[in-house]
Amino acid sequence: MSSGTPIGSPPMDRRLLARAGVTVRLEPLVIGVMAAAYGLLFGVLLLARTPPFAGQDEAFHWQRVLQIADGHLLAETLGPNAWGGPIDRAGYLQMLYHIDRIQKHGPVDPVEAQALSDHLAAQPRSLEVVAFPSSASFAPLAYVPQAAGVAAARAAGLGPLGQMQAGRAGNFAVYALMVVAILRALPGAQVAVLALALSPVALQSACSLSADPLNLTLPVLMLALVWRLRDRGAPIGWVTGTGLVALSAALGLLKLTMAPFAGAVLYLPAAVAGGSWRSRLGLGGLCLAVALGAAVLWNAAYPFVPGPYWGTGADPAAQVARLRADPLDGLRVLAATVRDWAVMWWRDGYGRYGGHPPPWHGYAPDRWVLPAFWVLLALSLCDGPRRRDPGFAAGCLIPAPGYALLLLVAFWVGYTPVGSATVDGVQGRYFLPMHALVLLGLAAAAGAWRPAAPRRGLRFALFAAALALGGAVLMEVLGVWRSLSPVEGCCAG
C-alpha cells in the first residue's frame, strides 16, 4: 500500500521540521531587517529635520559638548552652585540665536540661520566664558560621542550648524553600536529591548546632543552581560572580571542614579564568579564600590543642586529635615506623585517632542502612545530565553520600583519646594532604565514557553505593532519640526 510519499523524498515529519527550522531562522532575520530599516530611516529623518537646539535640554548639552570638544574635560568653578568655563564663541552665539527665535514661539528661518553659521565660521576663532552648571556638573563620559563629532566637523572646516549636526550624528552612531552590543550579549529579551531602544523618545534623544543615550545603554549593557554570564554558567577569567569593574567605573561617571546598576554583578552565581561565595561577594562588592565611589567623588567635586539654579524654591536641608521629622508624610507625597503623574510620565517618556514652550514642545496623540505601554509588556513575555531564570527576573523586577523611588527622592530633595504636595521636575525619559529592568525581568521569568510557533508569531506581531505605534508618533513629530523649520538650505555647514 502506498503511503502517498514520493520515492526519494524525506519523510513528512522531517520535511515539517525543516520547514519549521527555516521559519525559526527567518524570524530573527526579518526582525533584524525591520529594525535596521526603521532605525536608519527615522534616525536619518530626525537628524535632518529636528531643528537646531530644539531637543530636550539640547542648548545646555551643547555648551558642555563644546567644552569637551576643546579638550577641557573638567568644568571650572565660577561661583556658588555654578560651573562652566571657556567655550567656542561661534557655537555659543549660534545657540543663542536659535534659542531667541524659539522662545518667541515662532518658526526659525533656515536660510538666515545658515547665513549666521557661515558668517561665524569666517571669523577668527575665540572663546567665551559661560556658566552652564546643569550640564557642566556632569562627567564628560556621556558627551564623548557628541564632542568627537564636533571636533571632527571643526577640523573639516564646518561652521557651528555643521558641527552641531556632526555632534548629533556621533551620538546616534554610538547609540546604534551600543544597542548592537546589548543585543549580542542578551540571552533573551532581545526583541523587547530592541523595541524599547527604538521607541520615539529614546530615538529622539539618540539623534540629539543629549547625554541620555549612554545613560540608558551602559546600565542595560551591564545587565545583559551579567545575564549572559549566568546563562553560560562557565567560570569567568580575570579579563572578564576586569571588564566588569571597568564598566562599573563608567556607570559611576553617569547620572547618580546609574551607579547602583553595578550591583547586578552580585547576581553572578558563585560557580561563575570565582568558585566561592566569597569571590562572588568580592567581585560584586568591588564593582559596586567602584561605581558608587566614582559617583560620590564626582558629585562631591561638582555638587550641583538644580532647585536653586532653576529658581524652584527648593531647600534640600529643609526637605531632609522634614523627611526625618515625619517619614509618613514623605511616603504620602511620593504616593500622591505616582498617583497623579504615572500616566503622564509614560506619555512624556514615549510621545513627547521638544523641550521649549509650545509650539516647540508637545505630545503625540494618546491613541498611539498609551497602547505602546501594553505592547511592550506583552512583547517581553513572548521574548524569554531558552531557560527561565527566576533569580535574574527577581533581580530586575524587585529593584525597578527602587530605581523609581531613588529618582523621586532625588527630585524631591534637590528640586521640589518645601511643602509641595507632589514631587516636581520628574520627566518621563528618566524612567527608561526602569522600563528596561521591567522588560528584562518579565522575559527572564517567562522563558521560552511552548508551543513555540504561536509564541514566535505573537512576538513578531507585537514587535511590528511596536514599530507601527512608534512610527506614527515619529511621523507626528517630524511633521511639527517641518512646519517650524523647513529643511531646505539648513545646516549645511
C-alpha positions in Angstrom: 0.0 0.0 0.0 1.3 3.4 -1.0 1.8 6.0 1.8 1.5 8.9 -0.7 5.1 10.0 -0.1 7.1 10.2 -3.3 10.1 7.8 -3.6 13.3 9.5 -2.6 11.5 12.3 -0.6 12.3 12.8 3.1 9.6 11.6 5.5 6.8 14.1 6.2 8.0 14.8 9.8 11.5 15.6 8.6 10.1 18.0 6.0 7.9 19.7 8.6 10.9 20.1 10.9 13.0 21.5 8.1 10.2 24.0 7.2 9.9 24.9 10.9 13.7 25.4 11.1 13.5 27.8 8.1 10.8 29.7 10.0 12.9 29.9 13.1 15.9 31.2 11.2 13.9 33.7 9.2 12.1 35.3 12.1 15.1 36.9 13.7 16.4 37.9 10.3 13.2 39.6 9.3 13.0 41.4 12.7 16.6 42.5 12.3 16.0 43.9 8.8 12.8 45.6 10.0 14.6 47.2 13.0 17.6 48.3 10.9 15.4 49.8 8.3 13.2 51.6 10.9 16.2 52.9 12.9 18.1 54.1 9.8 15.0 55.7 8.3 13.8 57.6 11.3 17.4 58.2 12.5 18.3 60.0 9.3 15.0 61.9 9.2 15.4 63.1 12.8 19.0 64.1 12.2 17.9 66.0 9.1 14.7 67.6 10.3 15.0 68.2 14.0 15.6 72.0 14.2 18.9 73.0 15.9 18.7 73.0 19.7 15.1 72.0 19.7 15.6 68.8 21.6 15.1 68.4 25.3 17.8 70.5 27.2 19.8 70.5 24.0 21.2 74.0 24.4 22.7 73.1 27.8 24.2 69.9 26.4 25.6 71.8 23.5 27.7 74.0 25.8 29.2 71.0 27.6 29.9 69.4 24.3 31.7 72.5 23.0 33.8 72.5 26.2 34.8 68.8 25.8 35.4 69.2 22.1 38.2 71.7 23.0 39.8 69.1 25.3 38.5 70.6 28.6 37.1 67.6 30.4 36.7 69.4 33.8 34.5 72.4 34.2 35.7 75.4 36.1 34.0 76.7 39.3 32.5 80.1 38.5 30.7 80.7 41.8 28.3 79.0 44.2 26.4 76.2 42.5 27.9 77.4 39.2 30.3 75.7 36.9 31.3 76.3 33.3 34.3 77.7 31.5 35.5 79.0 28.2 33.7 77.6 25.1 33.7 78.3 21.4 32.1 81.7 20.9 30.8 81.0 17.5 29.0 77.9 18.7 27.6 79.8 21.7 26.3 82.7 19.6 24.7 80.3 17.1 22.9 78.6 20.0 21.7 81.9 21.4 20.3 82.9 18.0 18.1 79.7 17.9 17.0 79.9 21.5 15.9 83.5 21.0 13.8 82.5 18.0 12.3 79.5 19.7 11.4 81.5 22.9 9.5 83.9 20.6 7.2 80.9 19.7 7.7 81.2 16.0 9.5 79.3 13.3 13.2 79.6 12.5 14.3 80.8 9.1 16.8 78.2 8.0 18.4 80.5 5.4 19.1 83.2 8.0 20.4 80.6 10.4 22.8 79.2 7.8 24.0 82.7 6.9 24.8 83.3 10.5 26.7 80.0 10.7 28.7 80.9 7.6 29.5 84.3 9.0 30.6 83.0 12.4 32.7 80.3 10.7 34.6 83.0 8.8 35.6 84.9 11.9 38.8 84.3 13.9 38.1 81.7 16.5 37.6 82.9 20.1 36.4 81.7 23.4 33.8 83.0 25.8 33.5 82.1 29.5 30.0 80.9 30.2 28.2 79.3 33.2 26.1 76.2 32.4 26.1 74.3 35.7 23.2 71.9 34.8 25.4 70.2 32.2 28.9 71.3 33.3 28.5 69.3 36.5 28.2 66.1 34.5 31.2 63.9 34.0 32.4 64.0 30.4 31.8 60.3 29.5 28.2 60.7 28.2 29.3 63.6 25.9 32.3 62.0 24.3 30.4 60.8 21.1 29.0 64.3 20.5 32.2 66.0 21.2 34.1 63.7 18.9 31.7 64.6 16.1 32.0 68.3 16.8 35.8 68.1 16.8 35.8 66.2 13.5 33.5 68.7 11.9 35.5 71.6 13.2 38.7 70.1 11.7 36.8 69.7 8.4 36.1 73.5 8.4 32.4 73.3 9.1 30.6 76.1 10.9 28.6 75.9 14.1 25.5 74.4 12.4 27.6 71.7 10.7 29.4 71.0 14.0 26.1 70.6 15.8 24.8 68.2 13.2 28.0 66.2 13.4 27.7 66.0 17.2 24.2 64.6 16.8 25.4 62.1 14.2 28.2 61.0 16.5 25.7 60.4 19.3 23.4 58.4 17.1 26.2 56.3 15.7 27.5 55.3 19.2 23.9 54.7 20.4 23.4 52.2 17.5 26.7 50.4 18.3 25.7 50.2 22.0 22.3 48.7 21.1 24.0 46.1 18.9 26.4 45.2 21.7 23.5 44.8 24.1 21.6 42.6 21.7 24.7 40.4 21.2 25.1 40.0 24.9 21.5 39.2 25.8 20.4 35.6 26.1 16.8 36.7 25.9 14.5 39.7 25.6 16.4 40.9 22.5 13.3 41.9 20.6 11.7 43.7 23.6 14.9 45.6 24.4 15.2 46.5 20.7 11.6 47.8 20.7 12.4 50.0 23.7 15.7 51.3 22.1 13.7 52.3 19.0 10.9 53.9 21.0 10.3 57.6 20.0 11.8 59.5 22.9 14.8 57.1 23.1 15.4 57.6 19.3 14.9 61.3 19.5 17.5 61.5 22.3 20.0 59.5 20.3 19.6 61.9 17.4 20.3 64.9 19.6 23.1 66.2 21.8 21.6 64.7 24.9 23.6 62.7 27.5 20.7 60.2 27.8 21.8 57.6 25.2 24.8 56.4 27.2 22.8 56.8 30.5 20.4 54.2 29.1 22.6 51.8 27.2 25.5 51.4 29.7 23.3 50.2 32.5 21.4 47.9 30.2 24.7 46.5 28.9 25.8 45.7 32.4 22.5 43.8 32.9 22.9 42.0 29.6 26.4 40.9 30.3 25.5 39.6 33.8 22.6 37.7 32.3 24.8 36.2 29.6 27.4 35.0 32.1 24.6 33.5 34.3 23.2 31.7 31.3 26.5 30.4 30.1 27.5 29.1 33.6 31.2 28.9 33.0 33.7 30.5 35.4 34.9 33.9 34.3 38.5 34.9 33.9 40.4 37.9 35.0 39.8 39.7 31.7 36.0 39.4 32.1 36.2 40.4 35.7 38.4 43.5 34.8 35.9 44.4 32.2 33.0 44.3 34.7 35.0 46.6 37.0 35.7 49.0 34.2 32.1 49.1 33.2 31.2 49.7 36.8 33.5 52.7 36.8 31.8 54.0 33.7 28.4 53.7 35.4 29.7 55.8 38.3 30.6 58.6 35.8 27.0 58.8 34.5 24.0 60.3 36.3 24.0 59.5 40.0 21.1 57.1 39.7 23.0 54.8 37.3 25.8 53.7 39.8 23.6 51.1 41.6 23.3 49.1 38.3 26.9 47.9 39.1 25.3 45.8 41.8 24.0 43.5 39.1 27.4 41.7 39.3 26.2 40.3 42.6 23.7 38.3 40.6 26.5 36.1 39.2 26.5 32.6 40.8 29.5 31.6 42.9 30.5 29.0 40.3 30.7 31.8 37.7 32.3 34.5 39.9 35.4 32.6 41.1 34.0 29.4 42.6 33.0 30.5 46.1 30.6 32.9 47.8 33.5 35.0 49.0 34.8 35.5 45.5 31.3 36.3 44.3 30.8 38.9 47.1 34.3 40.2 46.5 33.8 40.8 42.8 30.2 42.2 43.2 31.2 44.3 46.1 34.2 45.7 44.2 32.1 46.6 41.2 29.5 48.3 43.4 32.2 50.1 45.4 33.9 51.4 42.3 30.7 52.7 40.8 29.4 54.3 44.0 32.9 55.7 44.8 33.2 57.3 41.4 29.7 58.7 41.6 30.3 60.1 45.1 33.7 61.6 44.3 32.4 63.3 41.1 29.3 64.7 42.7 31.4 65.9 45.7 33.6 67.8 43.3 30.5 69.2 41.4 27.7 69.3 43.9 25.1 70.9 41.6 21.7 71.4 43.2 19.1 72.0 40.5 16.4 73.7 42.6 18.2 76.9 43.4 19.6 77.2 39.9 16.1 76.9 38.3 14.5 79.1 41.0 12.1 76.5 42.2 12.3 77.4 45.9 13.9 74.1 46.8 15.8 73.8 50.1 17.5 70.4 50.3 18.4 70.8 54.0 14.9 71.7 55.0 13.5 68.9 52.9 15.7 66.3 54.5 14.8 67.7 58.0 11.1 67.4 57.1 11.6 63.8 55.9 13.3 62.9 59.2 10.6 64.6 61.3 7.7 62.9 59.5 8.6 59.9 57.3 5.0 59.0 56.8 4.3 62.4 55.3 7.2 61.8 52.8 5.5 58.5 51.8 2.2 60.3 51.3 4.0 62.8 49.0 5.6 60.0 47.0 2.3 58.1 46.7 0.4 61.2 45.6 3.1 61.9 43.0 2.8 58.4 41.5 -1.0 58.5 41.6 -1.2 61.9 39.8 1.7 61.6 37.4 2.2 57.9 36.4 0.2 58.1 33.1 1.8 61.4 32.3 5.3 60.1 32.8 4.6 57.4 30.2 3.1 59.9 27.8 6.2 62.2 28.4 8.7 59.3 28.0 7.1 57.9 24.8 5.2 60.5 23.0 6.9 63.8 23.7 8.9 66.1 21.4 10.9 69.2 22.1 11.9 70.9 25.3 10.8 74.5 24.9 7.5 76.4 25.2 4.8 75.5 22.6 4.7 75.1 19.7 8.3 73.8 20.2 7.1 71.2 22.7 4.1 68.8 22.7 2.8 65.3 22.7 1.7 62.8 20.1 -2.0 61.6 20.4 -2.7 59.1 23.2 -4.2 56.6 20.6 -0.6 55.8 19.7 1.2 56.5 23.0 -0.9 54.6 25.5 -1.2 51.2 23.7 2.6 51.1 23.3 2.9 50.5 27.1 0.9 47.3 26.9 2.5 46.2 23.7 6.0 46.4 25.2 4.9 44.4 28.3 3.3 41.7 26.2 6.3 41.6 23.9 8.7 40.9 26.8 6.5 37.9 27.9 6.9 36.4 24.4 10.7 37.0 24.3 12.2 34.9 27.0 15.4 32.9 26.9 15.7 29.2 26.3 15.9 28.6 30.1 13.8 30.6 32.5 15.9 32.5 35.1 13.8 33.3 38.1 16.8 34.7 40.0 17.7 37.2 37.3 14.0 38.0 36.9 13.7 38.9 40.6 17.0 40.8 40.4 15.4 43.1 37.8 11.8 43.3 38.9 12.4 44.0 42.6 14.9 46.9 42.1 12.7 48.5 39.4 10.5 50.3 41.9 13.6 51.1 43.9 15.0 52.9 40.9 11.8 55.0 40.6 11.9 55.7 44.4 15.6 56.8 44.2 14.7 59.1 41.3 11.7 60.6 43.1 13.6 61.2 46.3 16.4 62.9 44.4 14.0 65.4 42.8 12.0 65.8 46.0 15.1 66.9 47.9 17.0 68.8 45.2 14.2 70.4 43.1 10.9 70.4 44.8 9.9 73.4 47.1 9.3 72.6 50.7 5.6 71.9 51.4 4.7 70.8 47.9 2.1 68.1 47.7 3.9 66.2 45.0 7.4 65.9 43.6 8.2 68.3 40.9 10.6 68.2 37.8 10.5 64.5 37.1 10.3 63.8 33.3 9.2 60.5 31.7 12.5 59.9 29.9 14.2 59.5 33.3 12.3 56.2 33.7 13.7 54.5 30.6 16.3 52.4 32.6 13.5 51.3 34.8 11.5 50.2 31.8 14.5 48.1 30.7 14.6 46.5 34.1 10.9 45.5 33.8 11.2 44.2 30.3 14.3 42.1 31.1 12.7 40.8 34.3 9.5 39.7 32.6 11.3 38.0 29.8 13.6 36.1 32.2 10.6 35.0 34.3 8.6 33.9 31.2 11.3 31.9 29.4 10.7 30.3 26.0 7.2 29.0 26.7 5.5 26.5 24.5 4.0 26.0 22.0 6.9 27.8 20.3 5.2 28.6 17.0 2.4 30.7 18.5 4.9 32.4 20.8 7.2 33.4 17.9 4.2 34.5 15.8 2.9 36.7 18.6 6.4 38.1 19.3 6.7 39.1 15.6 3.2 40.7 15.6 3.8 42.6 18.8 7.2 43.9 17.5 5.6 45.0 14.3 2.9 46.8 16.4 5.6 48.5 18.5 7.2 49.8 15.3 3.9 50.9 13.9 3.0 52.9 17.0 6.4 54.4 17.4 6.5 55.2 13.7 3.2 57.0 14.0 4.5 59.1 16.9 7.7 60.0 15.0 5.8 61.0 11.9 3.8 63.4 14.0 7.0 64.8 15.5 8.6 65.2 12.1 5.6 67.0 10.8 5.8 69.5 13.6 9.5 70.0 13.0 9.0 70.5 9.3 6.4 73.3 10.0 8.7 75.1 12.4 12.0 74.8 10.5 11.9 73.9 6.8 14.9 71.7 5.9 15.8 73.3 2.6 19.1 75.1 2.8 19.5 74.4 6.6 22.5 73.0 8.4 24.9 72.5 5.5 27.9 73.8 7.4 
